[in-house]
Amino acid sequence: MNGVANLPLAGTTRVGEIAFIDLKAQQRIIRERIESRLKRVLDHGKYIAGPEVEELEEALAARTGAKGAVACASGTAALIIPMLAQGVDVGDAVFAPSFTYNATVNAILLTGATPVFVDVDPDTFNMDPADLERRIEVVRREGRLRPRAAIPVDLFGAPADYPAISKIAEREGLFLLADGAQSFGARLHGRWVGDLATATATSFFPGKALGAYGDAGAVFTQDESALEAWRSIRWHGTDASRKISVCVGFNGRMDSFQAAVLLEKLAIFDEEQDARARIAAAYDARLSGAARLQALVPGAQSGRSYYSLCAPGRDAIVAMLKEMGVPTAIYYETPLHMMPAFEAFAPAGGLPVTEGLAREIFSLPMHPYLTPAQVDYICEATLYCIDRTR
């Protein structure tokens, strides 16, 4: 298929319909096993706190090298739980990128703390450690807020620069919470996401590389002493008896059905990751000279939840790709500090790198069930569209 003839339209008839994320193909492979798991939940009737939840927590901790994992209701809950346990509160400054989904900053605000937006690195698209230092200095100089925590986001599956950010957090006394909502399965210097920060939140939203069939999430820790508090907070702040409130909490539990689904998806996760790696390598090889691709920090391996690239004329490229049968997505077209809910926290002078990326970023199909012919067609079509906009 290399050099697909008759672009822009004829190629799709040869490669079939291209899905941006293909959950149906995955389900065909594991449906019987999932149905068996779900039947067991129906049989035992423990729809909340069933044995599948604890089994999943043990499997997640073993998979990541974390000291423990706490399953919860969503990726947002996974962000809120460790901040509440840490005592993040009114008057605290929590540093986070603006180039991310709004859940990161919503979680900060729901604790009562104040988000302080940090610009991102133009190559990795993740939190810029140098800008983090500048923002901390500004907060300390102004004296209105206490620098309290930092939440780097592993955008599109690529780990943030944890060696640099961890040093800053340790020096400044910041609680480091990794937002790994998109990066389950990623590694940095041989360590998995889940073992790179004091606490790590992840999401199992259906479209993630490891996704449930509904909302679900988990929190990972290197500190076993944190686990009891996290379990309490996700269950309305109660003690082990579930009768006495010992702290402020909320309903952050994962149900047994989602745990059952995730256990079967986890069983094929490594195989799917290998396929994602092959597809990403093909994209890299074909597109690197035509567009700006996301770079990785040294020693990193992406979880490849999404494949994103930047190019001038993005909107025209995306429109042409749609006409050619190639689905795309634009993530974070409007940075958080420019949204009505968060504009009160926008830094003076804006965030120039974030704002520049937002004008050019788009994502191509990325899932393990893309065929080689489809990958080839996507590359040829993308190159064609980028060339047309020059």
Order of alpha helices (4+ residues) and beta strands (2+ residues): alpha-alpha-alpha-beta-alpha-beta-alpha-beta-alpha-beta-alpha-beta-beta-beta-beta-beta-alpha-alpha-alpha-beta-beta-beta-alpha-alpha-beta-alpha
